[in-house]
Amino acid sequence: MRILDSADVSPEAIIGAGSSIWHLAQVREGARLGENCIVGRSAYIGTGVVLGDNCKVQNLALVYEPAVLGHGVFIGPAVVLTNDTYPRAINPDGSQKSAHDWKPVGVEIGDGASIGARAVCIAPARIGAWATVAAGAVVTKDVPAFALVAGVPARRIGWVGKAGHPLELVDGGWMCPATGDRYTETDGILEEAIDD
């Protein structure tokens, strides 16, 4: 495990073996990072956030509690995972809003998914396993597994395989041009093809 001197890591955080926390990153109390995670320069990992093994959180990313990331999740530079459905600095009576005046909701991201640079995921969105959110997208609703989404608001523009490459339609099914793996689509849900 490597934690740079300028990083601010709570003694109440759990950091897995082989993980690296870079300059000026902050990891709050109760956060749980799996093994071999990388938290980039000036990234923020909120209270109680959970990262699986082999996650990469790039520079300036903000992962607010109670986000849960599966194994092998990629969070690009300056990504924001929000946690407040109705954000306000003050209450209707004008008093300053405190932690007791709202309930955080988190973004959940499945294994192997990637969130591109400067994308924003609005809680309580769920990003399916192996999905890819394009750089600059704003996710306002759930993203299915293997989906490629882009735009504001984000919409599905294709499918991707585990290698991250857009899938190609071949013989009525989907195929990864990088690996040759095949996928089947049924009612807007993509799954890995099962060999007979």
C-alpha positions in Angstrom: 0.0 0.0 0.0 1.2 3.5 -0.9 -0.2 6.7 0.6 1.6 9.9 -0.3 2.3 12.3 2.5 0.1 15.0 1.0 -3.0 12.7 0.9 -5.6 13.1 3.6 -6.7 9.5 4.5 -8.8 9.0 7.6 -7.5 6.4 10.0 -11.1 5.0 10.0 -10.8 4.2 6.2 -10.0 0.7 5.2 -7.4 0.6 2.3 -6.8 -2.8 0.6 -3.3 -4.2 0.0 -1.5 -2.9 -3.0 -3.6 0.3 -3.3 -2.2 3.8 -4.0 -3.5 7.1 -2.8 -1.9 10.0 -4.7 -1.1 13.7 -3.9 -3.8 15.8 -2.3 -6.4 13.0 -2.5 -8.9 12.7 0.4 -10.4 9.4 1.6 -13.0 9.9 4.3 -13.8 7.9 7.4 -15.5 4.6 6.9 -14.5 4.4 3.2 -13.6 0.9 2.1 -11.2 0.4 -0.8 -10.4 -3.0 -2.1 -7.1 -4.4 -3.1 -5.0 -2.7 -5.9 -7.1 0.4 -6.1 -5.7 3.7 -7.4 -7.0 7.1 -6.2 -5.5 9.9 -8.3 -4.3 13.4 -7.4 -7.0 15.6 -5.7 -9.7 12.9 -5.9 -12.3 12.7 -3.2 -13.7 9.4 -1.7 -16.6 10.2 0.6 -17.6 8.8 4.0 -18.5 5.1 3.7 -17.9 4.8 0.0 -17.1 1.3 -1.1 -14.7 0.4 -4.0 -14.1 -3.2 -5.1 -10.7 -4.5 -6.0 -8.7 -3.0 -8.9 -10.7 0.2 -9.2 -9.1 3.4 -10.7 -10.4 6.8 -9.6 -8.6 9.4 -11.7 -7.4 12.9 -10.8 -10.0 15.4 -9.5 -12.9 12.8 -9.5 -15.5 13.3 -6.7 -17.1 10.1 -5.4 -19.7 11.1 -2.9 -21.2 8.8 -0.3 -22.9 6.4 -0.3 -21.6 5.3 -3.7 -20.8 1.7 -4.2 -18.4 0.6 -7.0 -17.9 -3.0 -8.1 -14.6 -4.6 -9.0 -12.5 -3.1 -11.8 -14.4 0.1 -12.1 -12.8 3.0 -14.0 -13.7 6.6 -12.9 -12.2 9.1 -15.3 -10.7 12.5 -14.5 -13.1 15.0 -13.0 -16.0 12.6 -12.9 -18.7 13.5 -10.3 -21.0 10.9 -8.6 -23.6 13.0 -6.9 -25.6 12.2 -3.7 -28.3 14.8 -3.2 -31.6 14.5 -5.1 -32.8 18.0 -4.1 -29.7 20.0 -3.3 -30.1 23.2 -1.3 -27.7 25.2 0.9 -30.6 26.4 3.1 -33.9 25.0 4.4 -37.2 26.7 3.4 -37.1 28.8 6.6 -33.7 30.2 5.6 -31.7 28.3 8.1 -28.5 26.6 6.9 -29.0 23.1 5.8 -27.1 20.5 7.9 -26.4 16.8 7.5 -29.6 16.1 9.5 -31.8 17.9 7.0 -31.3 15.5 4.0 -30.6 11.9 3.2 -27.7 11.0 0.9 -28.4 8.7 -2.0 -25.7 7.0 -3.9 -24.6 5.9 -7.4 -24.0 2.2 -7.9 -21.6 1.0 -10.5 -21.2 -2.6 -11.6 -18.1 -4.6 -12.2 -15.9 -3.5 -15.0 -17.8 -0.4 -15.9 -16.1 2.8 -17.1 -17.1 6.4 -16.5 -15.5 8.8 -19.0 -13.8 12.1 -18.1 -16.0 14.9 -16.7 -19.1 12.7 -16.8 -21.7 13.4 -14.1 -23.8 10.5 -12.7 -26.9 11.8 -10.8 -27.9 9.6 -7.8 -29.6 7.2 -7.4 -28.5 6.0 -10.9 -27.2 2.4 -11.3 -24.6 1.8 -14.0 -24.6 -1.9 -15.1 -21.6 -4.1 -15.3 -19.2 -3.4 -18.2 -21.1 -0.4 -19.3 -19.3 2.7 -20.7 -20.4 6.3 -20.0 -18.9 8.6 -22.6 -16.8 11.6 -21.5 -19.0 14.6 -20.6 -22.2 12.6 -20.4 -24.8 13.3 -17.7 -26.4 10.1 -16.5 -29.9 10.8 -15.1 -31.3 7.2 -15.2 -30.1 3.6 -14.9 -27.7 2.3 -17.5 -28.0 -1.4 -18.5 -25.0 -3.7 -18.5 -22.8 -3.5 -21.6 -24.5 -0.2 -22.7 -22.6 2.6 -24.3 -24.2 5.9 -23.3 -23.4 9.5 -24.3 -24.9 12.9 -24.3 -26.9 15.2 -22.0 -29.0 13.5 -20.8 -27.1 10.3 -21.5 -28.8 7.9 -24.0 -27.7 4.5 -25.2 -25.9 4.8 -28.5 -24.6 1.2 -28.7 -23.2 -1.7 -26.9 -19.7 -2.5 -25.7 -18.0 -5.7 -24.7 -15.8 -6.5 -21.8 -12.8 -5.1 -23.7 -14.6 -1.7 -24.0 -14.8 -1.7 -27.8 -18.2 -1.0 -29.4 -19.8 -4.2 -30.5 -20.6 -5.0 -34.1 -23.8 -6.6 -35.4 -22.9 -9.9 -37.0 -25.3 -12.7 -38.1 -28.2 -11.3 -36.0 -26.0 -11.1 -32.8 -23.4 -8.8 -31.4 -19.6 -9.5 -31.5 -16.6 -7.8 -30.0 -14.1 -6.9 -32.8 -11.2 -7.0 -30.3 -11.9 -10.4 -28.7 -14.4 -12.2 -30.9 -16.7 -12.7 -27.9 -20.4 -12.9 -28.8 -23.4 -11.3 -27.1 -27.1 -11.7 -27.5 -29.7 -8.9 -27.1 -33.2 -9.6 -25.8 -35.7 -6.9 -25.1 -33.0 -4.2 -24.7 -30.8 -6.4 -22.4 -27.5 -7.6 -23.6 -25.9 -10.8 -22.2 -22.8 -12.8 -23.0 -23.7 -15.6 -25.5 -23.7 -19.1 -24.1 -21.8 -21.6 -26.1 -23.8 -24.8 -26.7 
